[in-house]
Amino acid sequence: MKLTYRGYDYNPTHISITMTNTDEKATYRGVSYYVQQAQKLPTVPPHQFTYRGISYGLSSKDLCTE
């Protein structure tokens, strides 16, 4: 499916993440649920951006905090 944002066409990417339930139980607005945790996070390829003529890049270590 091709999408358009501010005149630029792009194809969306979908990443599937396998989740597992933990023993932690939480409550939100009176509804109880078990907290889920990702088994393995997907790797993010490095990105190169340009803002007002200045190039900068982001790597996967900049995006993920532990």
DRENDO-1510 file (C-alpha; in Angstrom, 1 decimal, always signed):
<recs>
REC; n; res; u; v; w
REC; 1; MET; +0.0; +0.0; +0.0 .
REC; 2; LYS; +1.5; +3.4; -1.0 .
REC; 3; LEU; +0.9; +6.3; +1.4 .
REC; 4; THR; +1.5; +10.0; +1.0 .
REC; 5; TYR; +2.6; +12.5; +3.6 .
REC; 6; ARG; +3.1; +16.2; +2.8 .
REC; 7; GLY; +3.6; +15.3; -0.9 .
REC; 8; TYR; +6.1; +12.5; -0.4 .
REC; 9; ASP; +5.1; +8.9; -1.4 .
REC; 10; TYR; +6.3; +6.0; +0.8 .
REC; 11; ASN; +5.5; +2.4; +1.5 .
REC; 12; PRO; +4.9; +1.6; +5.2 .
REC; 13; THR; +7.0; -1.0; +6.9 .
REC; 14; HIS; +5.5; -3.4; +9.4 .
REC; 15; ILE; +7.7; -5.0; +12.1 .
REC; 16; SER; +6.3; -8.0; +14.0 .
REC; 17; ILE; +7.5; -8.4; +17.6 .
REC; 18; THR; +6.9; -11.6; +19.6 .
REC; 19; MET; +5.7; -10.8; +23.1 .
REC; 20; THR; +5.5; -13.0; +26.3 .
REC; 21; ASN; +3.5; -12.4; +29.4 .
REC; 22; THR; +5.3; -11.7; +32.7 .
REC; 23; ASP; +4.3; -12.4; +36.3 .
REC; 24; GLU; +3.7; -8.7; +36.8 .
REC; 25; LYS; +0.0; -7.7; +37.0 .
REC; 26; ALA; -1.1; -4.1; +36.4 .
REC; 27; THR; -4.4; -2.3; +36.6 .
REC; 28; TYR; -5.5; +0.5; +34.3 .
REC; 29; ARG; -8.9; +2.2; +34.9 .
REC; 30; GLY; -10.1; -0.8; +36.9 .
REC; 31; VAL; -9.1; -3.5; +34.4 .
REC; 32; SER; -6.3; -5.9; +35.3 .
REC; 33; TYR; -3.8; -7.2; +32.8 .
REC; 34; TYR; -0.4; -8.9; +32.7 .
REC; 35; VAL; +2.5; -6.9; +31.6 .
REC; 36; GLN; +4.1; -8.2; +28.4 .
REC; 37; GLN; +7.8; -8.1; +27.4 .
REC; 38; ALA; +9.4; -8.4; +24.0 .
REC; 39; GLN; +11.4; -11.6; +23.5 .
REC; 40; LYS; +13.9; -10.0; +21.0 .
REC; 41; LEU; +13.8; -6.5; +19.8 .
REC; 42; PRO; +14.4; -6.0; +16.0 .
REC; 43; THR; +17.5; -4.3; +14.8 .
REC; 44; VAL; +17.0; -0.8; +13.4 .
REC; 45; PRO; +19.2; +0.1; +10.3 .
REC; 46; PRO; +21.2; +3.3; +10.6 .
REC; 47; HIS; +19.4; +6.4; +9.4 .
REC; 48; GLN; +20.9; +9.4; +7.7 .
REC; 49; PHE; +18.9; +12.7; +7.9 .
REC; 50; THR; +19.3; +16.2; +6.7 .
REC; 51; TYR; +17.9; +19.2; +8.5 .
REC; 52; ARG; +18.3; +22.7; +7.1 .
REC; 53; GLY; +21.3; +21.5; +5.1 .
REC; 54; ILE; +23.1; +19.8; +8.0 .
REC; 55; SER; +23.4; +16.0; +7.8 .
REC; 56; TYR; +23.2; +13.8; +10.9 .
REC; 57; GLY; +22.7; +10.1; +11.6 .
REC; 58; LEU; +21.1; +7.9; +14.1 .
REC; 59; SER; +22.1; +4.3; +14.8 .
REC; 60; SER; +20.3; +1.5; +16.6 .
REC; 61; LYS; +22.2; +2.2; +19.8 .
REC; 62; ASP; +20.9; +5.8; +19.8 .
REC; 63; LEU; +17.3; +4.7; +19.5 .
REC; 64; CYS; +17.2; +1.8; +22.1 .
REC; 65; THR; +17.7; +2.4; +25.8 .
REC; 66; GLU; +18.2; -0.3; +28.3 .
</recs>
